[in-house]
Amino acid sequence: MGKKVVTEVYLNVDEKGYLGKGRVILLELIDKYGSISKAAKELGMSYKAAWDMIDSINNLSPYPVVESKSGGKGGGKTVLTQYGKKLLESYKTIESILNKLTNEITQNVEDTENLLNLYRRMNMKISARNKVLVKVKEVRKGAVNTEVIGKFSGQSMTAIITKDAAQDLDIKAGDEVFFIFKASNVIIATSDGLKLSARNQLKGKVKDIIKGSVNSEVKVDINTTVITATITNEAVEELALKEGMEVLAVIEASDIIVGKF
């Protein structure tokens, strides 16, 4: 009988149970039906037990996860807040990463050297400032190169890699991969109707500007994902960049390295 490593994800707040598989399923059903009673019925639990779970999650959370809305043709309903939906997405991402890790450990459970190599790969550090986790939406294969189109934080991003690299990584739609690129390869442009040839033009707001003697680091917040650009101090002044300003972070598709765990 083969050995298998199994993990389950539990998130705690101040050492108190916050989110686990059961609560995640309950939240997903509430999101599906807009009703606590329908979600509880499908899970075979009482309304009170379901409500107590929701109350516990909301009390431990910095922001409401579930809220009730009244009115409308169908009457009131219970929905997930935007924070609640993002919380579910984060949980699913953590779960996916851990499942991939445990699958690799299971495959090498009796091979100490391979387990150590896996650990070394996980702890490998790279100099590129930007490492964006994206979900692959589409893979377009060409004669020489392959386009990998990913989605993150509500925006699309494309990387161009060689056909051989795409085959080695075995990239397919639905995979989660890292798009890696240097800060020096990010161009900052003001969103004023300027037309650019670069495939990736990501809309965001300036979060921070860190000035050096020659260059500045400009951090752009793209729906909670931060991308860093290194540009000259003169460019910062010419663009009149300041915190909160809407800009485009522009990256050539060919400047992106794709990494897969």
LINRA-V356858 format. One record per pair of residues at least 12 apart in sequence whose ideal C-beta (glycine too) atoms are under 10 Angstrom apart, sorted by the first residue. I is the first residue (numbers start at 1). J is the second residue. D is the distance in whole Angstrom. If there is no record, write none. Layout:
i->(I/I)
j->(J/J)
d->(D/D)
This chain:
i->(2/2/2/3/3/3/3/4/4/4/4/4/4/5/5/5/5/5/5/5/5/5/6/6/6/7/7/7/7/7/7/8/8/8/8/9/9/9/9/9/9/9/9/9/9/10/11/11/11/11/11/11/11/12/13/13/13/13/13/13/14/16/16/16/17/17/17/17/18/18/18/18/18/18/18/19/19/19/19/19/19/19/19/19/19/20/21/21/22/22/22/23/23/23/23/23/23/23/24/24/24/24/24/25/25/25/26/26/26/26/26/26/26/26/26/26/26/27/27/27/27/27/27/27/27/27/27/27/27/28/28/28/29/29/29/29/30/30/30/30/30/30/30/30/30/31/31/31/31/31/31/31/32/33/33/34/34/34/34/34/34/34/35/35/35/35/35/36/36/36/36/36/36/36/36/37/37/37/38/38/38/39/39/40/50/51/51/53/54/54/54/54/54/57/57/58/58/61/61/61/61/62/63/63/63/63/63/63/64/64/64/64/64/65/65/65/65/65/65/65/65/66/66/66/66/66/66/67/67/67/67/67/86/86/86/93/93/93/96/96/96/96/97/97/97/100/100/100/100/101/101/101/104/104/104/104/105/105/118/121/122/124/126/126/126/126/126/127/127/128/128/128/128/128/128/128/128/128/128/128/129/129/129/129/129/129/129/129/129/129/129/129/129/129/130/130/130/130/130/130/130/130/130/130/130/130/130/130/130/130/131/131/131/131/131/131/132/132/132/132/132/132/132/132/132/132/132/132/132/132/132/132/133/133/133/133/133/133/133/133/133/133/134/134/134/134/134/134/134/134/134/134/134/134/134/134/134/134/134/134/134/135/135/135/135/135/135/135/135/136/136/136/136/136/136/136/136/136/136/136/136/136/136/137/137/137/137/137/137/137/137/138/138/138/138/138/138/139/139/139/139/139/140/140/140/141/141/141/142/142/142/142/143/144/144/144/145/145/145/145/145/145/145/145/145/146/146/146/146/146/146/146/146/146/146/146/146/147/147/147/147/147/147/148/148/148/148/148/148/148/148/148/148/148/148/148/148/148/149/149/149/150/150/150/150/150/150/150/150/150/152/152/152/152/152/152/152/153/153/153/153/153/153/153/154/154/154/154/154/155/155/155/155/155/155/155/155/155/156/156/156/157/157/157/157/157/157/157/157/157/157/158/158/158/158/158/158/158/158/158/159/159/159/159/159/159/159/159/159/159/159/159/159/159/159/160/160/160/160/160/160/160/161/161/161/161/161/165/165/166/168/169/169/169/170/171/171/175/175/175/176/176/177/177/177/177/178/178/178/178/178/178/179/179/179/179/179/179/179/179/180/180/180/180/180/181/181/181/181/181/181/181/181/181/182/182/182/182/182/182/182/183/183/183/183/183/183/183/183/183/184/184/184/184/184/184/185/185/185/185/185/185/185/185/186/186/186/186/186/186/186/186/186/186/186/186/186/186/187/187/187/187/187/187/187/187/187/187/188/188/188/188/188/188/188/188/188/188/188/188/188/188/188/188/188/188/189/189/189/189/189/189/190/190/190/190/190/190/190/190/191/191/191/191/191/191/192/192/192/194/194/196/196/196/197/197/198/198/198/198/198/198/198/199/199/199/199/199/199/200/200/200/200/200/200/200/200/201/201/201/201/202/202/202/202/202/202/202/202/202/202/203/203/203/203/203/203/203/204/204/204/204/204/204/204/204/204/204/204/204/204/205/205/205/205/205/205/205/205/205/205/206/206/206/206/206/206/206/206/206/206/206/206/206/206/206/207/207/207/207/207/207/207/207/207/208/208/208/208/208/209/209/209/209/209/209/209/210/210/211/211/212/212/212/213/214/214/214/215/215/215/215/215/215/215/215/216/216/216/216/216/216/216/216/216/216/217/217/217/217/218/218/218/218/218/218/218/218/218/219/219/220/220/220/220/220/220/221/221/221/222/226/227/227/228/229/229/229/229)
j->(106/107/109/105/106/109/110/102/103/105/106/107/109/101/102/103/104/105/106/107/108/109/99/102/106/95/98/99/101/102/105/20/21/95/98/21/24/91/92/94/95/96/97/98/99/23/23/24/60/87/90/91/94/60/56/57/59/60/61/62/60/56/59/60/53/56/57/60/56/57/59/60/61/65/87/56/57/60/61/65/87/88/90/91/94/91/91/95/43/45/53/50/53/54/56/57/65/91/87/88/91/92/95/39/42/43/39/40/42/43/45/49/50/53/54/57/66/39/53/54/57/65/66/80/84/85/87/88/91/80/88/92/41/42/43/50/50/54/65/66/77/78/79/80/84/66/78/79/80/84/85/88/80/77/78/69/74/76/77/78/79/80/74/76/77/78/79/50/51/53/54/66/68/77/78/50/51/78/50/77/78/54/78/53/78/66/78/66/66/67/68/78/84/84/87/81/84/81/83/84/87/83/81/82/83/84/86/87/80/81/82/83/84/80/81/83/84/85/86/87/88/78/79/80/81/83/84/79/80/81/83/84/153/223/224/133/135/176/135/175/176/261/133/176/261/175/176/260/261/118/122/261/118/121/122/261/118/119/261/261/261/259/178/180/182/257/259/180/182/178/180/181/182/183/184/185/228/256/257/259/180/181/182/183/184/185/186/217/219/226/227/228/229/230/178/179/180/181/182/183/185/186/225/226/227/228/229/249/251/256/178/179/180/181/257/259/150/152/153/157/177/178/179/180/181/202/222/225/226/227/251/256/150/152/153/176/177/178/179/225/259/261/148/149/150/151/152/153/155/156/157/158/159/175/176/177/178/179/225/256/258/150/151/152/173/174/175/176/177/148/149/150/151/159/171/172/173/174/175/176/177/258/260/149/150/151/156/157/158/173/174/150/151/156/158/172/173/166/171/172/173/175/158/160/166/163/166/167/160/162/163/166/163/162/163/164/160/161/162/163/164/165/166/253/254/159/160/161/162/163/164/165/166/167/169/171/258/159/160/161/166/199/253/160/161/165/166/169/171/172/173/175/177/179/253/256/258/260/173/199/253/171/173/175/176/177/178/179/256/258/176/179/202/222/223/224/225/202/204/221/222/223/224/225/203/222/223/224/225/200/201/202/203/204/222/223/225/249/199/200/202/179/181/199/200/201/202/222/251/253/256/179/198/199/200/251/252/253/254/256/171/177/179/180/181/199/200/251/252/253/254/255/256/257/258/199/252/253/254/255/256/258/253/254/256/257/258/257/258/258/260/258/259/260/260/258/260/258/260/261/260/261/258/259/260/261/256/257/258/259/260/261/200/251/253/255/256/257/258/259/255/256/257/258/259/200/227/228/251/252/253/255/256/257/228/229/230/251/255/256/257/215/217/218/219/227/228/229/230/231/215/228/229/230/231/255/229/230/250/251/252/254/255/256/200/202/218/220/227/228/229/230/231/249/250/251/252/255/200/201/229/231/235/248/249/250/251/252/204/206/216/218/220/227/229/230/231/235/236/239/241/245/247/248/249/250/201/239/247/248/249/250/238/239/240/241/245/246/247/248/203/204/245/246/247/248/246/247/248/248/250/248/250/252/250/252/248/250/251/252/253/254/255/250/251/252/253/254/256/248/249/250/251/252/253/255/256/248/249/250/251/220/222/223/225/227/247/248/249/250/251/220/222/223/246/247/248/249/219/220/221/222/223/225/226/227/245/246/247/248/249/219/220/221/222/223/243/244/245/246/247/218/219/220/221/229/236/239/241/242/243/244/245/246/247/249/219/220/221/222/226/227/228/243/244/220/221/226/228/243/231/233/236/241/242/243/245/228/230/233/236/230/232/233/233/232/233/234/229/230/231/232/233/234/235/236/229/230/231/232/233/234/235/236/237/241/229/230/231/236/230/231/235/236/239/241/245/247/249/243/249/241/245/246/247/248/249/243/244/249/249/249/249/251/249/247/249/250/251)
d->(8/10/9/10/7/5/7/8/9/9/5/10/8/9/5/8/9/5/5/10/10/6/10/7/9/9/5/7/8/5/9/7/6/9/9/7/8/7/9/6/5/10/10/6/9/10/9/10/9/9/9/7/8/9/10/10/9/4/8/9/8/8/9/6/10/8/10/8/8/7/10/5/8/10/9/10/7/9/9/9/7/9/9/6/10/9/9/8/8/9/8/10/6/9/8/6/10/9/9/7/6/8/8/9/9/7/6/8/9/6/8/10/6/6/7/9/9/8/9/8/8/7/7/6/7/9/8/6/9/9/7/10/9/6/7/9/8/8/10/6/9/6/7/6/9/9/9/7/5/8/7/8/10/8/9/9/8/9/4/6/6/9/10/9/6/6/10/5/6/10/7/8/9/9/5/8/10/9/10/10/10/9/8/9/10/10/10/10/5/10/10/8/10/8/9/10/9/9/7/8/8/8/7/9/4/8/10/9/9/5/10/7/7/7/6/6/4/9/10/6/9/6/7/6/7/10/6/6/8/6/10/8/10/10/8/7/9/7/9/10/6/10/9/8/7/10/8/9/6/8/8/8/6/9/10/8/7/10/10/8/8/10/10/7/10/9/8/10/8/10/5/6/5/8/10/9/10/10/7/10/9/8/6/4/9/10/9/8/10/10/9/5/9/8/10/8/7/5/7/6/8/7/10/9/6/6/9/9/8/9/5/8/5/9/10/8/8/6/9/7/9/7/5/8/8/10/9/6/9/7/10/9/9/7/10/6/8/6/8/8/10/10/9/9/3/6/4/9/9/9/6/10/9/9/7/6/8/5/10/10/9/6/5/7/9/7/7/6/8/6/7/5/8/10/6/7/5/6/5/7/6/9/9/5/6/5/7/10/10/6/9/9/9/9/9/10/6/7/6/6/6/9/9/10/10/7/7/9/9/10/7/10/7/7/6/9/5/7/6/6/10/9/8/10/9/9/7/6/7/5/9/8/4/8/10/8/9/7/6/8/9/9/7/8/6/10/7/9/6/10/10/9/7/8/9/8/6/10/9/9/9/10/10/9/9/7/10/6/9/9/10/8/9/8/8/10/6/9/9/10/5/4/6/5/10/9/5/10/10/9/9/6/7/9/6/7/9/10/9/8/9/6/10/8/5/10/7/10/8/8/8/9/10/5/6/9/10/5/10/8/10/9/6/9/9/9/9/9/10/6/8/9/4/8/5/8/8/4/5/9/7/9/9/9/8/8/5/9/7/8/9/7/8/5/8/7/6/10/7/10/8/8/5/6/5/8/10/8/7/4/7/8/9/9/10/10/5/8/6/8/10/7/4/7/6/9/9/10/6/9/10/5/5/7/9/10/8/10/7/10/9/9/7/9/10/8/5/6/4/9/9/10/8/5/9/9/9/9/9/6/7/10/4/8/9/9/8/8/6/7/4/7/8/5/7/6/10/9/10/9/7/8/9/8/8/4/7/9/10/8/10/6/7/10/5/10/6/7/8/7/7/10/5/7/7/7/8/8/7/4/8/6/10/6/8/8/8/8/6/7/7/10/9/5/6/5/10/10/9/8/10/8/6/10/10/9/9/5/7/5/8/10/9/9/8/7/4/9/10/9/8/7/4/7/6/9/8/5/8/5/8/8/5/10/9/7/9/7/5/8/7/9/7/9/7/8/6/8/9/4/5/4/8/8/9/7/10/8/6/8/6/10/7/5/8/10/8/6/7/6/7/6/7/6/8/10/10/10/6/7/5/6/5/8/6/10/4/7/4/10/6/10/10/7/8/9/9/9/9/7/10/10/6/6/7/7/10/9/10/6/7/9/10/8/8/7/6/9/10/5/7/6/7/10/9/9/9/7/6/7/5/10/8/5/9/8/7/6/9/10/8/6/9/7/9/6/10/8/9/9/10/10/10/10/6/9/5/10/9/10/7/10/5/8/9/9/6/9/9)
